Amino acid sequence: MDKIVIDGGAPLRGSVDVSGAKNAALPTLAAALLAEGDHVVRNVPNLADVRTMGRLLGSMECAFERDPAGHVARIRVPAAITPEAPYELVKTMRASVVVLGPLAARWGKARVSLPGGCAIGARPIDQHLKGLAALGAKITLEHGYVDVEVPGGRLKGTVFTFDGQTVTGTENIMMAATLAEGRTVLENCAREPEVVDLANALNRMGARIEGAGTAELRIDGVESLRPLDHAVIPDRIEAGTFLVAGALPGNDVTVMGCVPGHLEALIEKLRTVGADVKEVAGGVRVVGDGRPRPTDIRTQPHPGFPTDMQAQMMVLLCLAEGSSRLTETVFENRYMHVQELQRLGADITVDGKTAVVRGVPALSGAPVMASDLRASAALVLAGLAAKGTTEVQRVYHLDRGYERIEAKLAPLGARITRVKA
Ligand code: EPZ
């Protein structure tokens, strides 16, 4: 198992490119199940999760291949598939659940393993199942699997309101409704850029979706869809992680290829803490001038402050001149990184949803353990800022969502290497 070793304190200078978005690529790859034929998805990040989605599609008799760099995926969906997502694959990536909607809509049946527990929260899929049931599907849960049967083989348009905003829930039901009979209106939808990107991809396939990016989606079902050819959006969370790296004291980083409009809540907070953030041609430049100011942050669904940036932003606030309050409202257990940051000398107390971060002048390097994807990114950022050596273990978490992060940071001057543990 690899670990990342960082000799901290080196100033970061220069520009770094952003990869395609993991959380746009995964549902877009699953959308291929909605139409027989040859599909192409471009700007796909070369990540463990993308490979898992490829294996999942393969287990359904779809052909899946990527170009040598791993950024262009080609999927051949045959006339008949096995509409099943096995536990062995779903347990490694809960996002596998996004095959549920396409399978139910296109094949009238699906058998998908329940995702099970997750480090950051319970993460039930009740809204996904309620939405499918509202479209007329019969759902049974047995032996850890969701079994879906669509009477008559075709879903029926309906009006459905999500109890709470859910990103993959919205994506699943939006995909299912594209082939339903009649119009579907979905209320209280997630508005994340990845949802909008998926809607654009589906409309390229011949779907009729309106309202993406707002709380209401209107979908007029069609008889069939054509194969996809779509390039996914840049990864705003990878971009955000590099922007926070640039805002650390003494750094000057330009993040190329990101969409500033996808990062407004984060950029607003970086400016509040005193970082100099400027839009430049093709990207965003951030300069961390001295110790940041403290601020309060509340995570929320988009366009609010993204929960996937909470841990990284906490690192910056660990070095602030004063105390900050972070309130995590999206997931109930997303402070696993706190104990590890305390090992680096951070001063943080957690009380339920709220973490109080009292800034310290400096962090000191130590061995730390990653617990989940974004926590591991935060530990890498902390290691870059800390004096001395930090070893981040269990980096398989990191590889799920960051493409060769050490190879992207080293050219900025980071003293970072990956070693086989
Ligand atoms: C997506 O997960 C992202 N994953 C997550 O990114 C991200 O943290 C999350 O959205 C929130 O932005 C992908 O897109 C693959 P939700 P998702 O359904 O869709 C509750 C990363 O780091 N809920 O929007 O699973 C749920 O428990 C990952 O890249 C229900 O109660 O998140 C949570 O508290 C981590 N019932 C809240 O809603 C449901 O049926 C939001 O979850 C569905 C969700």
Residues whose N, C-alpha, C, O or C-beta is under 5 A from the ligand:
A	BS01	EPZ	N23 A95 A122 R123 P124 I125 D126 Q127 H128 Q165 T166 V167 T168 G169 D308 V330 F331 L373 R374
